[in-house]
């Protein structure tokens, strides 16, 4: 095919021309994908960082070269779609980015990242008359260990095991933010990233890790599941434990990726709890990095065993940090989203990956309990799985982190969607405990209460983050609550001992389905309060309208798709859902300030196009589905901004205190550059947040990679500073050591080392 013809075909399927895009899909795309390429497509929407090393020759700087976002995954863009088409045309099973030469992409140089510009100028200074809710911290080296940040440490992924992402440290204040400077930059010794084609198969995902800090040491899990201990004051590596994950096959779902670790300490010493992406729970001595021989079998527990059927390592991975509640390590998992497409011989559903959550003895590694997220015969919720689908069902997992209330001895599980995410005809019913918040006893795993926030999930609206354990004040009393942010943009708040909603939740009617065999729930729950933090439903009033011309073009583009309110169902025409499958909220979750009971959440506004098609293979289902993140004009979204936001709630009242765009966004877009628009929000951003008495801290890619401090009272940016490396939404942390408060954030693209960048106040000497 001639190069120019290829480029013309590319424009036909890009987001700028969705009418042609749909025509192309309906006439050719389905014909192609009804063959084996449909299996490939469902996989290629996930990040494939092993291609980065080759693609850099052709100008790639991050995954947005072929994907809808810089982080990869969540569908391909026009160039990525072209590569898929070429794969079929060339009758091969592989993607080769060298094909880009025939497409005519210009080869450009991509300079190495440097840290020369890190000492950037400070933005707007805070007003002197504003005060913070400062709390004095007393560091007592003899105090008993606890899982809070009250003593200047960061002992759990979310700061504490209640996922609050809050520290009371106040050495850094609004008045001295301008004196923050780079303290050190650490680069992993085992995770250097990949910049050459020879190692492309081992290319990692973007680095999304958040470290722990206990006893003057930072502990970081690399993308290859190594653990590195780092001096909290100097950033020097103290020890490294490498389980050899890099030498094995590429893990499922997001490949070589990571979020973090867990920590436990008693009189015998501290230990690091590592879960590798290939399914080993490992206990390491915090001082030496050596395996703790008395844990499991010589320091290791095989997570692929211990369930009612074995876990196939080709279909499941572990990326998020475990959580420690009392003397139990709580562990979920991350099966691949397209597990139903793996088996090519009947029965197709013989071993779909289980999403069951488990608790292990933190000292011995013994498996203490299993909570079945798909209830079996005689268990609570079993009747919600029609056609006996509970017997074979997979996924319905907890891929994110859990949270814990140690006083109530309860663990809170953010459970996600069942197998097949976009068609539920083979699983009629509400499908408990799919897309639910579930409380279980931390010692036994016994069910205590649940709330299902999406019934019969066919949108991949899984719960993406740990629920926040918080105390609020209502009617003169302290109320213990747990708050779950969701992809749909709802904030659900419950009394955490009983599951009783703090504000009434009503059932509302939602659209039906025109797919044969599909039986969506006729109603879905909606909190009467608090108000949602994100736009819901792609309806006409939500369509972009900066100018009449822009609105007219957007409406013409949308006319070829099925659109509607929240929970509009997938279709063969192609349904645009809002929020998309990436949220709303995502794995960055929320942060909570316990002093003024404010909850903060970052969210994104990015529709997803779900296209259903008849499943002609022996899959036991009538329809399968693919998805993409389309736009109608060179990346411009269909809907009104802000395209990413940070929202603050008063959790005592449920009121939204403020919402601000998260970054400038594409104000320089050719259709917008002459309109003198305010900040629109960086497309696709949903970073994890850190809260202190001083400010909200978070990373950003909006003006390059930066660490930002935001005013908690109004969302105004107080300070920003460049950071080394590509930022991928990881929450920053803070801690006190050597009489100095540090801020640390993780960065690193697939082509870069995993990094930690530390800031502290400038020394007076």
KOLKE-831924 format. One line per 8 residues: number of its first residue (from 1); their letters; for each residue x, y, z of C-alpha. Coordinates in steps of 0.5 Angstrom, whole numbers, plus 500, padded with zeros to 3 digits. Each point is the difference from the previous one (the first is absolute). Layout:
REM KOLKE-831924
NUM	a	X:Y:Z; ...
REM end
This chain:
REM KOLKE-831924
1	xxxxxxxx	500:500:500; 503:507:498; 502:504:506; 495:506:498; 494:495:500; 502:497:507; 500:507:503; 494:502:497
9	xxxxxxxx	497:493:503; 503:503:507; 496:506:499; 494:496:499; 500:497:507; 503:505:504; 496:504:505; 499:506:496
17	xxxxxxxx	495:496:495; 496:496:505; 495:499:494; 505:497:495; 503:496:506; 493:497:502; 499:498:492; 507:497:500
25	xxxxxxxx	499:496:506; 493:498:498; 503:498:493; 507:497:501; 502:501:507; 494:495:503; 502:495:494; 507:500:502
33	xxxxxxxx	499:499:507; 495:495:500; 506:496:498; 506:499:505; 502:507:500; 494:502:505; 504:496:505; 506:504:498
41	xxxxxxxx	496:507:500; 498:498:507; 507:499:502; 503:506:497; 496:505:503; 504:499:506; 507:503:501; 505:497:495
49	xxxxxxxx	507:503:503; 504:495:497; 499:504:493; 502:507:503; 508:498:499; 499:499:492; 494:506:500; 505:505:503
57	xxxxxxxx	504:500:493; 494:502:497; 498:506:505; 497:497:506; 501:503:507; 495:496:503; 494:495:499; 495:506:497
65	xxxxxxxx	504:498:494; 496:495:498; 495:500:506; 494:505:502; 504:502:506; 507:501:502; 500:494:505; 498:495:495
73	xxxxxxxx	494:495:500; 493:503:500; 500:499:492; 504:502:494; 500:506:497; 500:501:492; 507:498:499; 499:494:505
81	xxxxxxxx	494:498:496; 504:501:493; 505:495:503; 495:495:502; 497:500:493; 507:499:497; 501:494:504; 493:497:497
89	xxxxxxxx	502:502:493; 507:497:501; 497:494:502; 505:500:506; 499:499:508; 505:505:502; 500:508:500; 506:503:497
97	xxxxxxxx	501:507:501; 505:500:494; 494:500:496; 499:508:502; 505:501:495; 495:498:494; 495:504:503; 505:506:500
105	xxxxxxxx	501:502:507; 505:505:501; 506:497:504; 502:505:505; 506:500:505; 497:499:507; 505:503:505; 502:497:507
113	xxxxxxxx	496:502:506; 505:505:504; 499:503:507; 503:506:498; 494:504:501; 497:498:506; 502:506:504; 494:504:497
121	xxxxxxxx	497:506:502; 494:500:505; 494:502:498; 495:505:503; 501:501:508; 495:499:505; 497:506:504; 503:501:507
129	xxxxxxxx	493:501:503; 498:493:499; 501:494:505; 501:493:500; 497:495:505; 507:498:502; 501:494:505; 506:500:504
137	xxxxxxxx	504:493:499; 504:497:506; 505:494:497; 501:495:505; 505:494:498; 497:496:506; 493:500:498; 496:494:498
145	xxxxxxxx	499:499:493; 494:502:497; 497:500:493; 499:508:500; 504:506:498; 499:503:506; 508:499:502; 502:502:493
153	xxxxxxxx	501:494:497; 496:497:494; 499:493:502; 494:498:495; 499:501:492; 495:505:502; 504:503:506; 495:496:505
161	xxxxxxxx	496:494:499; 494:504:499; 502:503:493; 500:507:503; 506:502:496; 501:506:506; 506:502:504; 500:505:506
169	xxxxxxxx	507:502:499; 500:508:499; 508:502:500; 498:501:492; 495:506:501; 497:505:495; 505:505:502; 506:496:498
177	xxxxxxxx	497:496:494; 505:505:496; 506:497:504; 499:493:498; 505:497:495; 503:494:497; 503:495:506; 502:494:496
185	xxxxxxxx	498:496:494; 500:492:501; 500:496:494; 499:492:500; 506:495:499; 495:495:498; 495:504:496; 504:504:494
193	xxxxxxxx	494:500:495; 501:498:493; 503:504:494; 502:495:495; 496:495:496; 505:494:503; 496:500:506; 493:503:498
201	xxxxxxxx	497:493:502; 502:502:507; 498:508:500; 496:502:506; 494:504:501; 500:507:502; 503:500:508; 494:501:504
209	xxxxxxxx	503:498:507; 499:504:507; 505:498:505; 500:499:507; 504:503:506; 501:497:506; 506:500:505; 504:505:495
217	xxxxxxxx	499:496:494; 496:500:494; 498:494:497; 498:499:493; 498:495:495; 502:500:493; 496:499:494; 504:493:500
225	xxxxxxxx	498:498:507; 506:502:503; 501:503:507; 505:506:501; 501:503:507; 502:507:499; 503:505:506; 495:505:501
233	xxxxxxxx	505:506:501; 505:499:494; 496:495:495; 505:495:500; 498:493:499; 502:496:506; 498:493:498; 496:496:494
241	xxxxxxxx	496:494:499; 499:497:493; 495:495:500; 502:499:492; 493:502:497; 503:503:494; 503:493:498; 493:497:500
249	xxxxxxxx	495:501:495; 496:507:499; 494:500:505; 493:501:498; 496:506:500; 505:506:500; 506:496:500; 506:502:504
257	xxxxxxxx	497:505:505; 499:502:507; 497:504:505; 503:499:507; 502:495:506; 497:499:507; 504:500:507; 499:497:507
265	xxxxxxxx	504:501:506; 500:497:507; 505:498:505; 504:495:496; 501:506:495; 497:503:493; 498:496:494; 499:502:493
273	xxxxxxxx	494:496:497; 501:500:492; 495:497:495; 503:499:493; 497:501:494; 500:492:499; 497:498:506; 505:499:506
281	xxxxxxxx	499:503:507; 507:501:503; 502:503:507; 506:503:500; 504:503:506; 500:507:500; 507:501:503; 503:496:495
289	xxxxxxxx	496:498:494; 501:493:502; 494:495:499; 497:498:507; 500:492:500; 495:499:504; 495:503:496; 496:496:495
297	xxxxxxxx	505:495:497; 507:503:501; 497:507:500; 495:499:494; 493:498:499; 497:498:493; 494:504:499; 498:496:494
305	xxxxxxxx	498:495:505; 495:500:505; 493:501:497; 495:495:497; 503:500:493; 507:502:499; 502:507:497; 503:500:493
313	xxxxxxxx	506:505:500; 499:501:493; 493:504:502; 502:503:506; 504:505:503; 502:504:507; 502:507:499; 496:503:506
321	xxxxxxxx	503:501:508; 497:495:505; 497:502:506; 502:498:507; 494:500:505; 502:498:507; 504:493:499; 497:499:493
329	xxxxxxxx	503:502:493; 494:501:495; 501:499:493; 496:500:494; 502:499:492; 499:503:493; 498:495:495; 500:502:493
337	xxxxxxxx	494:504:498; 499:495:494; 501:493:503; 494:498:497; 503:500:493; 506:496:502; 498:493:499; 499:497:493
345	xxxxxxxx	498:493:502; 493:499:504; 498:501:505; 502:507:499; 499:502:507; 503:494:504; 505:504:504; 499:507:499
353	xxxxxxxx	504:504:506; 497:500:506; 500:507:504; 499:498:507; 503:504:505; 505:496:505; 503:502:507; 507:497:502
361	xxxxxxxx	503:499:507; 505:506:500; 505:496:504; 500:493:497; 497:501:493; 494:495:502; 494:501:496; 494:502:505
369	xxxxxxxx	494:502:496; 497:500:493; 495:505:498; 496:498:494; 498:506:496; 495:495:496; 496:497:505; 500:493:500
377	xxxxxxxx	494:495:501; 496:502:507; 504:506:501; 498:508:500; 498:502:493; 501:493:496; 493:501:498; 502:507:496
385	xxxxxxxx	504:495:495; 495:497:495; 501:494:495; 504:498:506; 506:504:497; 503:501:507; 503:493:499; 505:502:495
393	xxxxxxxx	500:508:500; 506:503:500; 503:507:502; 496:504:505; 506:502:503; 504:505:505; 505:502:495; 501:507:504
401	xxxxxxxx	502:501:508; 496:498:506; 499:504:506; 499:498:507; 497:502:507; 504:497:505; 496:502:506; 494:497:496
409	xxxxxxxx	504:494:497; 497:501:494; 503:500:493; 497:504:494; 500:497:493; 499:504:494; 497:494:495; 500:501:493
417	xxxxxxxx	496:498:494; 499:492:498; 502:497:493; 498:502:494; 500:508:502; 496:502:494; 495:494:500; 496:497:505
425	xxxxxxxx	495:495:497; 504:494:502; 499:503:508; 493:502:501; 499:504:506; 503:505:504; 506:496:501; 503:501:507
433	xxxxxxxx	505:502:502; 502:503:494; 501:507:500; 499:501:507; 503:502:507; 500:494:505; 502:500:507; 503:494:503
441	xxxxxxxx	503:498:506; 507:501:500; 502:493:504; 495:496:497; 498:503:493; 493:499:502; 495:504:496; 497:506:505
449	xxxxxxxx	497:505:495; 500:502:493; 497:505:495; 500:499:492; 501:507:497; 499:497:493; 495:494:499; 502:495:494
457	xxxxxxxx	506:504:498; 500:500:492; 504:507:500; 507:498:504; 498:505:505; 504:496:505; 502:503:507; 507:503:498
465	xxxxxxxx	503:502:507; 500:499:507; 494:502:504; 502:506:505; 499:498:508; 498:507:503; 497:503:506; 495:506:499
473	xxxxxxxx	496:504:504; 492:500:500; 495:502:504; 505:502:506; 503:493:499; 506:496:497; 498:495:495; 504:495:498
481	xxxxxxxx	499:499:492; 504:497:494; 499:504:493; 501:497:493; 501:504:494; 498:497:494; 501:500:492; 493:502:499
489	xxxxxxxx	502:507:504; 496:498:506; 502:501:507; 497:495:505; 501:500:507; 498:495:505; 500:499:508; 506:495:500
497	xxxxxxxx	498:495:505; 493:499:497; 500:502:493; 494:505:501; 500:506:495; 502:507:503; 495:503:495; 494:496:497
505	xxxxxxxx	502:496:494; 494:500:495; 499:495:494; 499:503:493; 498:497:493; 505:500:495; 500:498:493; 499:493:497
513	xxxxxxxx	504:496:495; 498:498:493; 505:494:500; 497:493:500; 501:497:506; 502:506:504; 496:501:507; 503:507:503
521	xxxxxxxx	497:502:506; 494:504:499; 503:505:506; 506:502:503; 502:503:507; 501:508:500; 502:503:506; 495:506:502
529	xxxxxxxx	506:504:503; 506:501:499; 499:503:493; 505:496:495; 507:503:499; 500:498:492; 495:502:494; 496:494:499
537	xxxxxxxx	496:498:493; 502:502:493; 494:504:499; 499:506:495; 501:505:506; 507:497:502; 502:501:493; 506:505:498
545	xxxxxxxx	498:506:498; 505:506:500; 498:502:494; 493:498:495; 505:497:495; 503:496:505; 494:497:503; 497:499:493
553	xxxxxxxx	506:496:498; 500:496:507; 492:499:499; 501:497:493; 506:496:503; 496:497:505; 494:499:496; 503:493:498
561	xxxxxxxx	500:497:507; 495:498:505; 501:505:506; 495:502:506; 500:500:507; 505:497:505; 499:492:499; 498:500:493
569	xxxxxxxx	502:493:498; 505:498:495; 497:499:493; 503:497:493; 499:507:497; 505:503:505; 498:503:507; 504:506:503
577	xxxxxxxx	500:499:507; 501:506:505; 504:499:505; 504:495:496; 503:494:502; 506:504:503; 496:504:505; 498:505:503
585	xxxxxxxx	505:498:505; 505:495:499; 505:496:504; 503:507:503; 494:500:504; 498:505:505; 504:503:506; 497:503:507
593	xxxxxxxx	502:505:505; 498:498:507; 500:507:503; 495:503:496; 497:494:497; 501:502:493; 500:494:494; 504:502:494
601	xxxxxxxx	499:496:493; 504:501:493; 495:497:494; 500:500:493; 495:502:495; 501:495:494; 495:496:496; 501:493:498
609	xxxxxxxx	497:497:494; 498:493:501; 498:496:493; 497:493:501; 500:495:495; 497:493:499; 505:495:503; 500:494:495
617	xxxxxxxx	505:496:504; 499:495:505; 500:505:506; 493:498:503; 498:508:499; 496:503:494; 504:506:500; 507:503:501
625	xxxxxxxx	503:507:500; 505:505:499; 502:507:502; 503:506:499; 501:507:502; 498:504:494; 500:508:499; 497:504:494
633	xxxxxxxx	506:504:498; 507:499:501; 499:498:508; 495:505:502; 494:496:504; 493:500:498; 498:503:507; 500:506:504
641	xxxxxxxx	506:501:504; 504:500:505; 503:494:497; 503:498:507; 498:503:507; 502:500:507; 494:501:505; 499:501:507
649	xxxxxxxx	495:497:504; 498:502:507; 499:493:503; 496:503:506; 494:503:495; 501:496:494; 501:507:496; 505:501:495
657	xxxxxxxx	505:506:502; 503:501:494; 502:497:493; 505:502:495; 503:498:494; 507:496:501; 504:504:495; 500:504:494
665	xxxxxxxx	498:495:495; 500:501:492; 499:507:500; 504:501:494; 496:495:496; 499:503:493; 493:500:501; 501:504:507
673	xxxxxxxx	506:504:500; 496:506:498; 495:500:505; 504:502:506; 497:494:504; 502:499:508; 503:493:502; 496:494:497
681	xxxxxxxx	504:495:504; 505:495:497; 497:494:496; 500:494:504; 503:502:506; 498:497:507; 506:500:505; 500:498:507
689	xxxxxxxx	500:505:505; 504:502:507; 497:504:505; 504:504:505; 498:506:505; 504:504:495; 496:498:493; 498:494:495
697	xxxxxxxx	506:498:496; 500:496:494; 504:499:493; 498:502:494; 502:499:492; 496:507:498; 506:504:499; 506:495:500
705	xxxxxxxx	500:495:506; 499:504:507; 499:500:507; 494:505:502; 498:503:507; 492:502:500; 497:504:505; 495:495:503
713	xxxxxxxx	495:506:501; 499:502:493; 504:496:495; 505:505:498; 507:498:499; 505:502:505; 506:497:497; 503:496:494
721	xxxxxxxx	507:497:499; 502:496:494; 502:493:502; 504:495:496; 497:494:496; 493:499:497; 495:500:506; 494:495:500
729	xxxxxxxx	495:502:505; 504:497:506; 498:503:507; 506:504:503; 501:499:507; 503:504:506; 504:498:506; 505:503:505
737	xxxxxxxx	507:498:501; 506:503:503; 496:506:502; 498:501:493; 493:499:496; 501:497:494; 495:499:494; 501:494:495
745	xxxxxxxx	497:499:493; 501:494:496; 501:501:492; 503:496:494; 498:498:493; 501:493:497; 506:503:497; 503:503:507
753	xxxxxxxx	502:497:506; 495:500:506; 501:506:504; 499:503:507; 500:508:500; 501:503:507; 499:507:502; 502:504:507
761	xxxxx	500:507:502; 507:503:499; 505:500:505; 502:506:504; 507:498:501
REM end
